[in-house]
Amino acid sequence: MTSPRTTAGSPSTHAHDAGLLVLRLVLGPTMAVHGTQKLLGWFDGPGLDGTGQFFSASGYPSGRTMALVAGLTETLGGIGLLLGLLTPLAGAAVLGTMINAVAVKWGGGFFAPKGVEYELLLIAAATALTLAGPGRYAADRLLPGLRAHRLGHGAAAVVLGVLAAVLVLLARD
């Protein structure tokens, strides 16, 4: 017998939840580590001063401030995705930051290390989690208002992430 959410031949909701958990367990720490590279210089990162110089050279005003914003966004967004906590907002944070990364690297072609393939993959993963939600193995399930993920919340968060990215990009020289 199948549940109302599944039909014969479709994967179980447990399989979906496990897949979302795996995605969160990879994307979340990846983004959090990138953020700590910017903020604290951990994991051979440049820290705020080095990242600030890069942001200034990339045309962003107040490079050090932008480095702080990007570092916090990546770190907190990554932790949120890892835990499945405030998932739509965490996903929107990662999405917006990665849109800016693509804009900076756009002229380098598609393939890594100078291209945007890695950043596009991170954008796709963040968007997927933002739209689909974190699954049942997530901290959001413990919060009354977030127990049941709504596509509308995810879609609104995607729009928020894109708009925030565009606003930051408009500030570039």
PAZAPA-4460 file (N, C-alpha, C; in steps of 0.05 Angstrom, whole numbers, plus 32768, in hexadecimal, padded with zeros to 4 digits):
% residues 173
    n_x    n_y    n_z   ca_x   ca_y   ca_z    c_x    c_y    c_z   seq   type   mol
   8011   7FE8   8000   8000   8000   8000   8012   8019   8000     1      M     A
   800B   802C   7FF0   801B   8045   7FEF   800D   805B   7FFF     2      T     A
   801E   806D   8008   8013   8084   8017   8008   8098   8003     3      S     A
   7FF9   80AC   800C   7FEE   80C0   7FFA   8004   80D0   7FEC     4      P     A
   801B   80D2   7FF8   8031   80E2   7FEC   8041   80D3   7FD8     5      R     A
   803E   80B9   7FD7   804D   80A9   7FC4   803A   8099   7FB3     6      T     A
   8043   8091   7F9B   8033   8080   7F8A   8045   8068   7F83     7      T     A
   8038   8053   7F79   8047   803B   7F72   805E   8043   7F5F     8      A     A
   8075   803A   7F65   808C   803F   7F54   809B   8059   7F5A     9      G     A
   8090   806A   7F6B   809F   8082   7F73   80AE   807D   7F8C    10      S     A
   80C4   808C   7F8F   80D4   8089   7FA8   80C4   8090   7FC0    11      P     A
   80CB   8085   7FD7   80BE   808C   7FF0   80C6   80A7   7FF9    12      S     A
   80B6   80B3   800B   80BE   80CC   8016   80D8   80C9   8027    13      T     A
   80DD   80B1   8032   80F5   80AD   8041   810E   80AF   802E    14      H     A
   810B   80A5   8016   8121   80A6   8002   8126   80C4   7FFB    15      A     A
   8111   80D3   7FF7   8114   80F0   7FF2   8122   80FE   8009    16      H     A
   8118   80F8   8021   8124   8105   8039   8141   80FD   803C    17      D     A
   8148   80E5   8037   8164   80DC   8038   8175   80EB   8023    18      A     A
   816A   80ED   800B   8179   80FC   7FF6   817D   8119   7FFD    19      G     A
   8168   8126   8008   816B   8142   8011   817F   8144   8027    20      L     A
   8180   8131   8039   8193   8131   804F   81B0   812F   8044    21      L     A
   81B4   811D   8031   81CF   811B   8025   81D7   8135   8018    22      V     A
   81C5   8141   8009   81CB   815B   7FFC   81D2   8170   8011    23      L     A
   81C3   8171   8027   81C8   8185   803C   81E3   817F   804A    24      R     A
   81E9   8166   804E   8202   815E   805B   821B   8165   804B    25      L     A
   8218   8168   8031   822E   8170   8020   822F   818E   801B    26      V     A
   8218   8199   8013   8217   81B6   800D   821B   81C7   8025    27      L     A
   820F   81C1   803B   8211   81D1   8053   822E   81D5   805D    28      G     A
   823C   81C0   8063   8258   81C4   806C   826A   81D1   8056    29      P     A
   8265   81CA   803D   8275   81D6   8028   8272   81F5   8029    30      T     A
   825A   81FE   802B   8256   821B   802C   8260   8227   8046    31      M     A
   825C   821A   805D   8265   8224   8076   8284   8226   8076    32      A     A
   8292   8213   806B   82AF   8214   806A   82B8   822B   8058    33      V     A
   82AB   822F   8042   82B2   8246   8030   82AE   8260   803F    34      H     A
   8299   8262   804F   8294   827A   805F   82AA   827F   8073    35      G     A
   82B2   826A   8081   82C7   826D   8096   82E2   8274   8089    36      T     A
   82E7   826B   8070   82FF   8274   8062   82FF   8292   805F    37      Q     A
   82E8   829D   8058   82E6   82BA   8054   82E7   82C9   806F    38      K     A
   82D9   82BF   8082   82D7   82CD   809C   82F0   82CB   80AD    39      L     A
   82FA   82B2   80B0   830F   82AD   80C4   8329   82A3   80B8    40      L     A
   832A   829F   809E   8343   8295   8092   8347   8278   8097    41      G     A
   8333   826A   80A0   8336   824D   80A5   8338   823E   808B    42      W     A
   8342   8226   808B   8344   8214   8074   8353   8222   805D    43      F     A
   8369   822F   8064   837A   823D   8050   836B   8254   8042    44      D     A
   8357   825F   804F   8348   8276   8043   8357   8290   8047    45      G     A
   834E   82A4   8039   835C   82BE   803A   8354   82D0   8052    46      P     A
   833E   82C8   8061   8335   82D9   8077   8327   82F2   806C    47      G     A
   831E   8303   807E   830F   831B   8076   8320   832E   8066    48      L     A
   8338   8332   806D   8349   8346   805F   834E   833D   8042    49      D     A
   8356   8324   803F   835B   8319   8024   8342   8318   8013    50      G     A
   832D   830F   801F   8313   830D   8011   8309   8329   800A    51      T     A
   830D   833C   801C   8305   8357   8018   8314   8363   8000    52      G     A
   832E   835D   7FFE   833D   8367   7FE7   8333   835B   7FCD    53      Q     A
   832C   8341   7FCE   8321   8334   7FB6   8307   8341   7FAE    54      F     A
   82F5   8347   7FC1   82DB   8353   7FBB   82DF   836F   7FB0    55      F     A
   82F2   837E   7FBB   82F7   8399   7FB0   8302   8397   7F93    56      S     A
   8314   8384   7F8E   831F   8381   7F73   8309   8377   7F60    57      A     A
   82F4   836A   7F6A   82DF   8360   7F59   82C9   8375   7F55    58      S     A
   82CD   838D   7F5F   82BA   83A3   7F5A   82A5   83A7   7F70    59      G     A
   82A7   8399   7F86   8293   839D   7F9B   829C   83B5   7FAD    60      Y     A
   8289   83C6   7FB5   8290   83DB   7FC7   8296   83D0   7FE3    61      P     A
   82A6   83DD   7FF3   82AB   83D5   800E   82B2   83B7   800F    62      S     A
   82C8   83B0   8002   82D0   8394   7FFF   82CF   8384   8019    63      G     A
   82DA   838F   802E   82DB   8381   8048   82BF   837C   8053    64      R     A
   82AE   838F   8051   8292   838C   805A   8284   8377   8049    65      T     A
   8288   8377   802F   827C   8363   801E   8287   8347   8024    66      M     A
   82A1   8346   802B   82AD   832D   8033   82A0   8322   804C    67      A     A
   829A   8334   805F   828D   832C   8078   8271   8322   8072    68      L     A
   8262   8330   8061   8247   8328   805A   8248   830D   804C    69      V     A
   825A   8309   8039   825B   82F0   802A   8264   82D9   803D    70      A     A
   8277   82DF   804E   8280   82CA   8060   826B   82C1   8074    71      G     A
   825C   82D5   807F   8246   82CE   8091   8230   82C0   8083    72      L     A
   822A   82C9   806B   8214   82BC   805B   821B   829F   8055    73      T     A
   8233   829A   804C   823B   827F   8046   823C   826E   805F    74      E     A
   8248   8278   8074   824B   8269   808D   822F   8262   8099    75      T     A
   821F   8277   809D   8205   8272   80AA   81F2   8263   8097    76      L     A
   81F2   826A   807D   81E2   825B   806A   81EA   823E   8069    77      G     A
   8204   8238   806A   820D   821D   8069   8205   820D   8082    78      G     A
   8208   821A   8099   8200   820D   80B2   81E2   8208   80B2    79      I     A
   81D3   821C   80A9   81B6   8218   80A7   81AE   8201   8095    80      G     A
   81BB   81FF   807E   81B6   81E8   806C   81BE   81CD   8079    81      L     A
   81D5   81CD   8085   81DF   81B5   8092   81CA   81AB   80A7    82      L     A
   81C1   81BD   80B7   81AE   81B5   80CC   8191   81B2   80C2    83      L     A
   818C   81BD   80AB   8170   81BF   80A2   8161   81D3   80B2    84      G     A
   816D   81E9   80B9   8162   81FD   80CA   815D   8217   80BA    85      L     A
   8143   821F   80BA   813B   8236   80AA   8145   8233   808D    86      L     A
   813F   821B   8083   814A   8212   8069   8144   8225   8052    87      T     A
   812C   822F   804F   8128   8242   8038   813B   825A   8039    88      P     A
   813E   8265   8051   8150   827D   8053   816D   8275   8050    89      L     A
   8175   825E   805B   8191   8255   8058   8197   8250   803A    90      A     A
   8184   8243   802D   8188   823E   8010   8189   8258   8000    91      G     A
   8178   826B   8007   8178   8285   7FF9   8193   8293   7FFD    92      A     A
   819E   8291   8015   81B8   829E   801B   81CE   8292   8009    93      A     A
   81CF   8278   8008   81E3   826A   7FF7   81DE   8271   7FDA    94      V     A
   81C6   8270   7FD1   81BF   8277   7FB5   81C8   8293   7FAE    95      L     A
   81C2   82A7   7FBE   81CA   82C2   7FB8   81E7   82C6   7FB7    96      G     A
   81F5   82BA   7FCA   8213   82BC   7FCA   821F   82AF   7FB2    97      T     A
   8215   8298   7FAA   8220   828A   7F93   8219   8298   7F78    98      M     A
   8203   82A6   7F77   81FD   82B6   7F5F   8212   82CB   7F5C    99      I     A
   821B   82D7   7F72   8230   82EB   7F70   824B   82DE   7F69   100      N     A
   8250   82C6   7F73   8268   82B8   7F6B   8269   82B3   7F4D   101      A     A
   8252   82AB   7F42   8251   82A6   7F25   8256   82C0   7F16   102      V     A
   824A   82D5   7F1F   824E   82EF   7F11   826C   82F7   7F11   103      A     A
   827A   82F2   7F27   8296   82F9   7F28   82A7   82E8   7F16   104      V     A
   82A0   82CE   7F14   82B0   82BB   7F05   82A6   82B7   7EE8   105      K     A
   8291   82C5   7EE0   8284   82C0   7EC7   8297   82BF   7EAF   106      W     A
   82AA   82D0   7EAD   82BB   82D1   7E96   82CF   82BA   7E94   107      G     A
   82D1   82A9   7EA8   82E4   8294   7EA8   82DB   827A   7E9B   108      G     A
   82C4   827B   7E8D   82BB   8263   7E7F   82AA   8252   7E92   109      G     A
   82A5   8239   7E8A   8294   8227   7E99   82A3   8216   7EAD   110      F     A
   82B9   820A   7EA4   82C7   81F5   7EB4   82D9   8201   7EC9   111      F     A
   82DB   81F3   7EE0   82EC   81FB   7EF6   8309   81F8   7EED   112      A     A
   831C   8206   7EF8   8319   8216   7F10   8311   8233   7F0B   113      P     A
   8313   823D   7EF3   830C   8259   7EEE   82EF   825C   7EE6   114      K     A
   82E1   8247   7EDE   82C6   8249   7ED5   82B2   8247   7EEC   115      G     A
   8298   8245   7EE4   8282   8248   7EF7   8274   822D   7EFD   116      V     A
   827E   8217   7EF3   8270   81FD   7EF7   826A   81F7   7F14   117      E     A
   827E   81FB   7F25   827B   81F5   7F42   8265   8207   7F4E   118      Y     A
   8267   8220   7F49   8253   8233   7F54   8237   822D   7F4A   119      E     A
   8234   8226   7F31   821A   821F   7F26   820F   8206   7F34   120      L     A
   8220   81F3   7F3A   8217   81DB   7F48   820E   81E2   7F64   121      L     A
   821C   81F4   7F71   8214   81FD   7F8C   81F9   820C   7F8B   122      L     A
   81F5   821D   7F76   81DC   822B   7F72   81C5   8217   7F6E   123      I     A
   81CA   8203   7F5E   81B5   81EE   7F59   81AE   81DF   7F72   124      A     A
   81C2   81D8   7F82   81BD   81C9   7F9B   81AE   81DB   7FAF   125      A     A
   81B7   81F4   7FB2   81A9   8206   7FC5   818C   820B   7FBC   126      A     A
   8188   820F   7FA2   816D   8213   7F98   815C   81FB   7F9D   127      T     A
   8167   81E3   7F98   8157   81CA   7F9C   814F   81C8   7FB9   128      A     A
   8161   81CD   7FCC   815A   81CB   7FE8   8146   81E0   7FF0   129      L     A
   814A   81F8   7FE5   8137   820E   7FEC   811B   8207   7FE3   130      T     A
   8118   81FC   7FCB   80FE   81F5   7FC1   80F2   81DC   7FCD   131      L     A
   8103   81C8   7FD1   80F9   81AE   7FDB   80F7   81AD   7FF9   132      A     A
   8106   81BD   8007   8106   81BC   8024   811C   81A9   802D   133      G     A
   8120   81A7   8047   8136   8197   8052   8130   817A   8055   134      P     A
   8117   8172   8053   810F   8157   8059   8109   8153   8076   135      G     A
   8102   813B   807D   80F8   8137   8099   810F   8135   80AD   136      R     A
   8128   8131   80A4   813F   812F   80B7   814C   814A   80B9   137      Y     A
   813D   815D   80C5   8146   8179   80C5   813C   8187   80DE   138      A     A
   814B   819C   80E6   8142   81AC   80FD   8128   81BB   80F8   139      A     A
   8123   81C1   80DF   810A   81CF   80D9   80F2   81BF   80E2   140      D     A
   80F4   81A5   80E3   80DD   8195   80EC   80D7   8199   810A   141      R     A
   80E9   81A5   8118   80E5   81AB   8135   80D8   81C6   8139   142      L     A
   80D7   81D6   8125   80CB   81F1   8127   80AE   81F0   811D   143      L     A
   809B   81F8   812D   807F   81F6   8126   8078   8202   810B   144      P     A
   8081   8219   8104   807A   8225   80EB   8087   821A   80D3   145      G     A
   809C   820A   80D7   80AC   81FF   80C0   80AA   81E1   80BD   146      L     A
   8099   81D4   80CD   8097   81B7   80CC   8091   81AD   80B0   147      R     A
   807F   81B9   80A3   8077   81B2   8087   8082   81C7   8074   148      A     A
   8095   81BF   8064   80A1   81D2   8051   808C   81D8   803B   149      H     A
   808B   81F0   8033   8078   81F9   801F   8088   8202   8006   150      R     A
   8080   81FA   7FEF   808D   8202   7FD6   808C   8221   7FD4   151      L     A
   8077   822D   7FDD   8075   824A   7FDC   808B   8258   7FEC   152      G     A
   8091   824D   8004   80A7   8258   8014   80C1   8255   8006   153      H     A
   80C6   823E   7FFA   80DE   8239   7FEB   80E1   824C   7FD3   154      G     A
   80CB   824E   7FC4   80CC   8260   7FAC   80D1   827D   7FB4   155      A     A
   80C4   8286   7FCA   80C8   82A1   7FD3   80E5   82A5   7FDC   156      A     A
   80F1   8291   7FE9   810C   8293   7FF1   811F   8294   7FD9   157      A     A
   8119   8284   7FC4   812A   8285   7FAC   8129   82A2   7FA0   158      V     A
   8111   82AD   7F9F   810E   82C8   7F95   811E   82DC   7FA6   159      V     A
   811C   82D9   7FC0   812B   82EA   7FD3   8149   82E7   7FCE   160      L     A
   8153   82CF   7FCB   8170   82CB   7FC6   8179   82D8   7FAC   161      G     A
   8169   82D5   7F98   8170   82E0   7F7E   816F   82FF   7F7F   162      V     A
   815A   830A   7F8C   8158   8327   7F8E   816F   8333   7F9F   163      L     A
   8176   8326   7FB4   818D   832F   7FC5   81A7   832E   7FB5   164      A     A
   81AA   8319   7FA5   81C2   8317   7F95   81C3   832D   7F80   165      A     A
   81AD   8332   7F73   81AC   8348   7F5F   81B2   8363   7F6B   166      V     A
   81A7   8368   7F83   81AC   8382   7F90   81CA   8385   7F97   167      L     A
   81D7   8370   7FA0   81F3   8371   7FA6   8203   8375   7F8B   168      V     A
   81FB   8367   7F77   8209   8369   7F5D   8206   8385   7F52   169      L     A
   81F0   8392   7F56   81EC   83AE   7F4C   81FF   83C1   7F5A   170      L     A
   8208   83BA   7F72   821B   83CC   7F80   8238   83CA   7F75   171      A     A
   823D   83B5   7F65   8258   83B2   7F5A   825E   83C7   7F45   172      R     A
   8277   83CE   7F43   8280   83E1   7F2E   827E   83D4   7F13   173      D     A
***
